[in-house]
Amino acid sequence: MQKNIRINLESFNSKLINQALAQITKTVTEEKGSVIGVRLPTKKRIYCLLRSPHVNKDSREHFEIRRYKIIVDISTQVENPLVNLLIPAGVTATIRE
């Protein structure tokens, strides 16, 4: 019987999310399953702050936070191939069947 699993990966670090995706694909392909991954657009959040609270109102600093997302669809014959998988800290994984 074919099992379909969907995993949503989210992270603020692109290298960590790529490592997690590589671990998932390696684990599933060893179990004779197939993996399809879709990268969603990166969301940027930009914050503008004054450098000084009292003077120099024209002097500002900009900071940004980027959020990366990947949706992974897995189809496999094995019951749950991701049981012993260790995803790097900093990556949030949501699993749906």
N, C-alpha and C positions, 0 to 999 in steps of 0.2 A: 504494500500500500504506500502510495506517494504522500509524503508529508511536506506541507508548505509552511515556511516560517518567514516572517518579516521582522527585520531588525532596524530600528532607527538609531543611528549614531550621531551624537552631538558633542562638539568640543570647541574650546577657544584656541586650541593649538593644532595647526594643520598636520604637523609631523606625528603627533600622537594618534590622530584619527586615521592617518595612513597606516600606522603600525597596527592598529586594531583591525582595520580592514584586511591587511595582509595575513594576520593571524586567523581571522575567520575564514578567508578563502583557502588557506593552507589546510586547516582542520577539516573543512567540508569536502575539499577535493580528495583528501586521503580516505574519506568515508564513501567515495564514489557518488558524490552529490554535485549539483550545479549551483553556481552563484551568479546573480545578476545584481550589480551595484549601480545606483544612480546618485550622482552628486547634485545637490540642490544649490542654488545660488548663495554666495556668501553674504551674510547680512552685516553691515557696518553700522555701528552706533558711534557718533562723534559728539564729544562733549567740549564745550568752549568755556574756559574759566578765566577770570581776571587774575593777573599775576600778583597784584597788590590790592588789598581790600580798601584802601583809602585814596590813593593817588594813582596816576597813570592809567586812566580808564581805557586808553587806546592800546595798552599792552595786554595781550591775551595769549593764552596757551590752548592748544587743541590736543585732545586725547581721543583715541578711538579704540573700540573693542570689536573684534571680528568674530562671528559665530559661524562655524562650518557644520554642515549637515550632510549625511549620506544615508540613503535608504538601501538596504540589502535584502533581496529576496532569495531564499534558499529552498531548493526542493531536493529531498533526499529520501532514501528508503529506511535509514536508521531512525530509531525513535527520537533521540535528542543528541546530536553530535557535539553540541556546545556545552556539555555539562562541566567539563574540567578546564574550560577556557579561561585564561586570566587576561582580562582587558586592561590596558594601562590606566593608571590613575589620571583623572582629568578628562576621561571620555565617558559620557553617559550613554548607556545602551538600554533601549526599550524593546522587549521581545513580544511579538504577537503571533499567534498561530492561526 
